[in-house]
């Protein structure tokens, strides 16, 4: 396995997740825009004259690319953007929840903030309370969806 020259063993999983969170949305966007049976295919969007999904896919992919570049270059803004993306991904139940919770826990346990020149931050709330609030939010979301 080739070693990246400035990549620490603790930082490598974070870089892999950031790269994956940039590549996966690009692949999904291309699938939705190019697959003929997709409701967002170029042919249907052009026929209807409704291009909002294209703008949304472009915005999301550019934002993910900027986040990935910031994380790989170890910039503070890249770290904050990565954290924000992971917190939004917590609501992507079940796969997004598992990926984001695992990554956030890894980042906290291994003090990944130090790679970005940030001091380790103390939590304002206990970890168990944050898990309980997340579980309550997911439960509320499922209850609302099942009501219809």
Backbone as CSV, one residue per row, in Angstrom:
resi,resn,N_x,N_y,N_z,CA_x,CA_y,CA_z,C_x,C_y,C_z
1,UNK,0.849,-1.173,0.000,0.000,0.000,0.000,0.893,1.234,0.000
2,UNK,0.608,2.176,-0.868,1.449,3.366,-0.953,1.119,4.319,0.191
3,UNK,2.139,4.970,0.665,1.968,5.914,1.768,1.945,7.327,1.220
4,UNK,1.017,8.113,1.699,1.003,9.521,1.359,2.037,10.220,2.239
5,UNK,2.856,11.109,1.688,3.988,11.638,2.436,3.631,12.421,3.695
6,UNK,2.586,13.233,3.679,2.276,14.059,4.848,1.034,13.555,5.584
7,UNK,0.701,12.316,5.379,-0.529,11.792,5.947,-0.227,10.995,7.213
8,UNK,-0.721,11.438,8.316,-0.570,10.723,9.572,-1.574,9.573,9.612
9,UNK,-1.243,8.519,10.317,-2.121,7.343,10.382,-3.468,7.684,11.029
10,UNK,-3.501,8.610,11.963,-4.764,8.987,12.595,-5.612,9.854,11.668
11,UNK,-4.968,10.608,10.797,-5.698,11.513,9.910,-6.212,10.804,8.656
12,UNK,-5.607,9.698,8.285,-5.957,9.004,7.043,-7.443,8.633,6.949
13,UNK,-8.089,8.058,7.988,-9.525,7.732,7.850,-10.393,8.965,7.613
14,UNK,-10.029,10.082,8.209,-10.795,11.313,8.004,-10.661,11.769,6.556
15,UNK,-9.466,11.691,6.012,-9.242,12.079,4.618,-10.010,11.159,3.674
16,UNK,-10.060,9.876,3.982,-10.780,8.922,3.131,-12.278,9.209,3.151
17,UNK,-12.826,9.500,4.338,-14.261,9.810,4.430,-14.561,11.118,3.697
18,UNK,-13.702,12.125,3.851,-13.919,13.404,3.149,-13.886,13.199,1.643
19,UNK,-12.947,12.407,1.165,-12.860,12.124,-0.269,-14.090,11.346,-0.742
20,UNK,-14.528,10.389,0.066,-15.731,9.628,-0.285,-16.977,10.495,-0.314
21,UNK,-17.065,11.460,0.635,-18.222,12.351,0.661,-18.189,13.378,-0.465
22,UNK,-17.073,13.480,-1.163,-17.013,14.342,-2.337,-17.281,13.558,-3.620
23,UNK,-16.820,12.315,-3.675,-16.964,11.510,-4.893,-18.360,10.894,-5.006
24,UNK,-18.897,10.400,-3.905,-20.196,9.728,-3.942,-21.329,10.638,-4.432
25,UNK,-21.461,11.881,-3.922,-22.531,12.739,-4.471,-22.354,13.058,-5.954
26,UNK,-21.112,13.150,-6.407,-20.878,13.388,-7.833,-21.382,12.209,-8.664
27,UNK,-21.081,10.984,-8.209,-21.540,9.791,-8.930,-23.067,9.688,-8.920
28,UNK,-23.673,9.981,-7.772,-25.137,9.913,-7.674,-25.782,10.983,-8.555
29,UNK,-25.204,12.181,-8.574,-25.747,13.251,-9.408,-25.665,12.891,-10.887
30,UNK,-24.527,12.352,-11.293,-24.395,11.940,-12.699,-25.381,10.840,-13.053
31,UNK,-25.593,9.906,-12.131,-26.575,8.844,-12.382,-27.970,9.439,-12.571
32,UNK,-28.372,10.314,-11.655,-29.712,10.897,-11.754,-29.875,11.767,-12.996
33,UNK,-28.824,12.451,-13.422,-28.946,13.336,-14.572,-28.830,12.608,-15.906
34,UNK,-28.136,11.471,-15.923,-27.896,10.786,-17.194,-28.766,9.550,-17.414
35,UNK,-29.297,8.955,-16.364,-30.107,7.742,-16.519,-31.463,8.107,-17.111
36,UNK,-31.858,7.443,-18.194,-33.103,7.833,-18.884,-34.374,7.682,-18.057
37,UNK,-34.409,6.724,-17.118,-35.642,6.527,-16.357,-35.721,7.435,-15.126
38,UNK,-34.701,8.235,-14.876,-34.696,9.126,-13.724,-35.629,10.308,-13.955
39,UNK,-36.344,10.728,-12.914,-37.187,11.927,-13.094,-36.351,13.198,-13.273
40,UNK,-35.039,13.122,-13.008,-34.163,14.281,-13.152,-33.258,14.186,-14.371
41,UNK,-33.572,13.320,-15.333,-32.713,13.185,-16.510,-32.758,14.478,-17.332
42,UNK,-31.667,14.732,-18.046,-31.578,15.964,-18.832,-32.730,16.093,-19.825
43,UNK,-33.112,14.980,-20.441,-34.194,15.032,-21.421,-35.501,15.504,-20.814
44,UNK,-35.862,14.977,-19.675,-37.112,15.379,-19.027,-37.036,16.811,-18.510
45,UNK,-35.878,17.173,-17.961,-35.741,18.532,-17.444,-35.804,19.557,-18.575
46,UNK,-35.183,19.238,-19.711,-35.214,20.159,-20.848,-36.622,20.238,-21.429
47,UNK,-37.294,19.095,-21.494,-38.662,19.081,-22.030,-39.592,19.932,-21.168
48,UNK,-39.421,19.841,-19.828,-40.278,20.597,-18.916,-39.788,22.026,-18.692
49,UNK,-38.537,22.307,-19.044,-37.980,23.633,-18.818,-37.711,23.923,-17.353
50,UNK,-37.543,22.901,-16.560,-37.341,23.039,-15.107,-35.932,22.562,-14.768
51,UNK,-35.030,23.509,-14.526,-33.620,23.177,-14.335,-33.152,23.284,-12.887
52,UNK,-34.049,23.446,-11.933,-33.667,23.599,-10.527,-32.867,22.391,-10.017
53,UNK,-33.234,21.146,-10.343,-32.413,20.024,-9.871,-30.971,20.078,-10.365
54,UNK,-30.749,20.565,-11.576,-29.384,20.681,-12.107,-28.602,21.683,-11.277
55,UNK,-29.208,22.825,-10.965,-28.527,23.829,-10.145,-28.244,23.284,-8.750
56,UNK,-29.184,22.532,-8.194,-28.986,21.943,-6.874,-27.831,20.941,-6.899
57,UNK,-27.792,20.072,-7.906,-26.701,19.092,-8.003,-25.355,19.790,-8.166
58,UNK,-25.308,20.848,-8.952,-24.055,21.588,-9.138,-23.620,22.231,-7.829
59,UNK,-24.550,22.862,-7.123,-24.225,23.500,-5.840,-23.689,22.492,-4.837
60,UNK,-24.366,21.360,-4.694,-23.942,20.341,-3.728,-22.569,19.787,-4.093
61,UNK,-22.329,19.514,-5.356,-21.044,18.941,-5.758,-19.896,19.931,-5.627
62,UNK,-20.135,21.194,-5.923,-19.084,22.204,-5.738,-18.777,22.366,-4.258
63,UNK,-19.815,22.401,-3.428,-19.611,22.515,-1.979,-18.847,21.310,-1.430
64,UNK,-19.187,20.116,-1.888,-18.466,18.913,-1.445,-17.011,18.927,-1.914
65,UNK,-16.765,19.401,-3.128,-15.395,19.491,-3.622,-14.563,20.485,-2.825
66,UNK,-15.163,21.634,-2.483,-14.467,22.627,-1.670,-14.169,22.054,-0.288
67,UNK,-15.139,21.342,0.289,-14.936,20.725,1.598,-13.803,19.720,1.548
68,UNK,-13.778,18.890,0.536,-12.744,17.865,0.412,-11.366,18.507,0.260
69,UNK,-11.266,19.540,-0.561,-9.986,20.227,-0.742,-9.528,20.862,0.567
70,UNK,-10.446,21.451,1.307,-10.097,22.061,2.590,-9.626,21.051,3.613
71,UNK,-10.258,19.878,3.639,-9.842,18.837,4.586,-8.485,18.270,4.188
72,UNK,-8.289,17.979,2.915,-7.024,17.395,2.477,-5.857,18.374,2.619
73,UNK,-6.131,19.684,2.511,-5.079,20.684,2.703,-4.961,21.120,4.160
74,UNK,-5.815,20.541,4.998,-5.817,20.792,6.447,-6.052,22.263,6.777
75,UNK,-7.085,22.810,6.200,-7.484,24.183,6.479,-8.580,24.175,7.540
76,UNK,-8.604,25.218,8.363,-9.623,25.299,9.423,-11.027,25.347,8.845
77,UNK,-11.219,26.128,7.782,-12.545,26.233,7.189,-12.980,24.898,6.595
78,UNK,-12.028,24.096,6.097,-12.369,22.769,5.591,-12.846,21.850,6.693
79,UNK,-12.203,21.964,7.854,-12.606,21.157,9.006,-14.006,21.540,9.470
80,UNK,-14.284,22.837,9.552,-15.611,23.295,9.996,-16.693,22.903,8.987
81,UNK,-16.390,23.027,7.712,-17.338,22.642,6.673,-17.589,21.137,6.703
82,UNK,-16.534,20.363,6.947,-16.651,18.908,7.060,-17.525,18.532,8.248
83,UNK,-17.311,19.203,9.383,-18.154,18.943,10.551,-19.609,19.289,10.267
84,UNK,-19.846,20.423,9.625,-21.223,20.820,9.309,-21.892,19.793,8.402
85,UNK,-21.146,19.305,7.409,-21.694,18.286,6.513,-22.006,17.000,7.278
86,UNK,-21.126,16.619,8.191,-21.367,15.407,8.963,-22.577,15.554,9.884
87,UNK,-22.754,16.734,10.477,-23.925,16.931,11.332,-25.213,16.920,10.517
88,UNK,-25.189,17.450,9.292,-26.378,17.365,8.439,-26.623,15.920,8.001
89,UNK,-25.544,15.170,7.792,-25.665,13.784,7.354,-26.209,12.883,8.461
90,UNK,-26.178,13.342,9.712,-26.759,12.555,10.805,-28.224,12.229,10.551
91,UNK,-28.911,13.098,9.826,-30.334,12.879,9.563,-30.577,11.986,8.359
92,UNK,-29.533,11.536,7.687,-29.665,10.616,6.556,-29.760,9.190,7.048
93,UNK,-30.837,8.885,7.739,-31.024,7.591,8.386,-31.225,6.510,7.337
94,UNK,-30.629,5.350,7.438,-29.724,4.810,8.439,-28.243,4.930,8.065
95,UNK,-27.925,4.947,6.761,-26.520,4.892,6.357,-25.797,6.183,6.732
96,UNK,-26.387,7.324,6.443,-25.759,8.604,6.769,-25.542,8.763,8.262
97,UNK,-26.481,8.267,9.055,-26.340,8.350,10.508,-25.142,7.550,10.978
98,UNK,-24.984,6.352,10.466,-23.869,5.500,10.882,-22.534,6.095,10.455
99,UNK,-22.442,6.546,9.201,-21.187,7.109,8.691,-20.821,8.374,9.452
100,UNK,-21.777,9.287,9.614,-21.461,10.558,10.265,-21.179,10.372,11.750
101,UNK,-21.948,9.530,12.439,-21.691,9.321,13.862,-20.332,8.654,14.071
102,UNK,-20.013,7.675,13.264,-18.710,7.005,13.381,-17.565,7.976,13.122
103,UNK,-17.707,8.813,12.096,-16.647,9.767,11.766,-16.515,10.836,12.837
104,UNK,-17.638,11.371,13.321,-17.574,12.381,14.373,-16.973,11.812,15.659
105,UNK,-17.330,10.581,15.996,-16.760,9.946,17.191,-15.266,9.727,17.023
106,UNK,-14.852,9.282,15.845,-13.433,9.078,15.580,-12.671,10.394,15.678
107,UNK,-13.253,11.444,15.115,-12.596,12.745,15.152,-12.464,13.254,16.586
108,UNK,-13.459,13.002,17.407,-13.410,13.447,18.795,-12.424,12.607,19.596
109,UNK,-12.472,11.296,19.436,-11.614,10.405,20.218,-10.134,10.558,19.874
110,UNK,-9.838,10.847,18.622,-8.437,10.963,18.187,-7.966,12.416,18.090
111,UNK,-8.803,13.337,18.559,-8.460,14.765,18.577,-7.949,15.231,17.213
112,UNK,-8.745,15.013,16.196,-8.372,15.350,14.821,-8.265,16.863,14.633
113,UNK,-8.913,17.636,15.483,-8.847,19.098,15.354,-7.416,19.614,15.422
114,UNK,-6.531,18.891,16.080,-5.140,19.346,16.192,-4.427,19.347,14.835
115,UNK,-4.876,18.522,13.886,-4.282,18.512,12.552,-4.607,19.782,11.775
116,UNK,-5.633,20.479,12.228,-6.062,21.708,11.564,-5.640,22.950,12.339
117,UNK,-4.820,22.772,13.355,-4.343,23.893,14.160,-5.364,24.422,15.129
118,UNK,-6.382,23.629,15.433,-7.423,24.048,16.364,-7.186,23.410,17.726
119,UNK,-7.491,24.121,18.801,-7.377,23.499,20.117,-8.504,22.485,20.290
120,UNK,-8.272,21.438,21.065,-9.359,20.479,21.308,-10.498,21.172,22.044
121,UNK,-11.682,21.040,21.518,-12.830,21.716,22.115,-13.510,20.806,23.132
122,UNK,-14.004,21.423,24.157,-14.761,20.696,25.169,-16.230,20.714,24.769
123,UNK,-16.908,19.648,25.053,-18.328,19.563,24.719,-19.152,20.367,25.716
124,UNK,-20.136,21.073,25.197,-21.035,21.823,26.063,-22.038,20.884,26.731
125,UNK,-22.332,19.762,26.073,-23.282,18.802,26.597,-22.620,17.430,26.641
126,UNK,-23.044,16.569,27.548,-22.491,15.208,27.573,-22.827,14.452,26.291
127,UNK,-21.971,13.518,25.954,-22.133,12.744,24.723,-23.448,11.960,24.728
128,UNK,-23.836,11.404,25.862,-25.076,10.628,25.954,-26.291,11.502,25.665
129,UNK,-26.255,12.755,26.107,-27.369,13.659,25.832,-27.482,13.945,24.340
130,UNK,-26.346,14.116,23.671,-26.368,14.358,22.229,-26.926,13.145,21.482
131,UNK,-26.569,11.940,21.929,-27.114,10.728,21.307,-28.614,10.652,21.527
132,UNK,-29.071,10.973,22.736,-30.501,10.928,23.035,-31.272,11.940,22.196
133,UNK,-30.721,13.140,22.032,-31.388,14.147,21.205,-31.438,13.716,19.738
134,UNK,-30.353,13.122,19.249,-30.345,12.619,17.881,-31.361,11.509,17.677
135,UNK,-31.451,10.598,18.651,-32.424,9.510,18.568,-33.849,10.051,18.604
136,UNK,-34.079,11.060,19.442,-35.412,11.665,19.508,-35.766,12.340,18.190
137,UNK,-34.786,12.999,17.558,-35.043,13.654,16.271,-35.372,12.631,15.192
138,UNK,-34.640,11.525,15.173,-34.922,10.471,14.192,-36.287,9.859,14.459
139,UNK,-36.605,9.627,15.726,-37.920,9.086,16.075,-39.043,10.017,15.657
140,UNK,-38.876,11.306,15.870,-39.883,12.282,15.458,-40.043,12.295,13.947
141,UNK,-38.920,12.229,13.228,-38.975,12.200,11.772,-39.735,10.967,11.285
142,UNK,-39.426,9.794,11.849,-40.110,8.562,11.432,-41.599,8.622,11.775
143,UNK,-41.943,9.170,12.930,-43.355,9.285,13.316,-44.096,10.179,12.349
144,UNK,-43.483,11.296,11.944,-44.125,12.191,10.990,-44.292,11.529,9.632
145,UNK,-43.283,10.764,9.198,-43.358,10.116,7.885,-44.383,8.994,7.876
146,UNK,-44.481,8.246,8.966,-45.421,7.134,9.013,-46.859,7.598,9.212
147,UNK,-47.037,8.818,9.654,-48.396,9.341,9.844,-49.104,9.538,8.501
148,UNK,-48.344,9.718,7.436,-48.961,9.921,6.115,-48.975,8.641,5.409
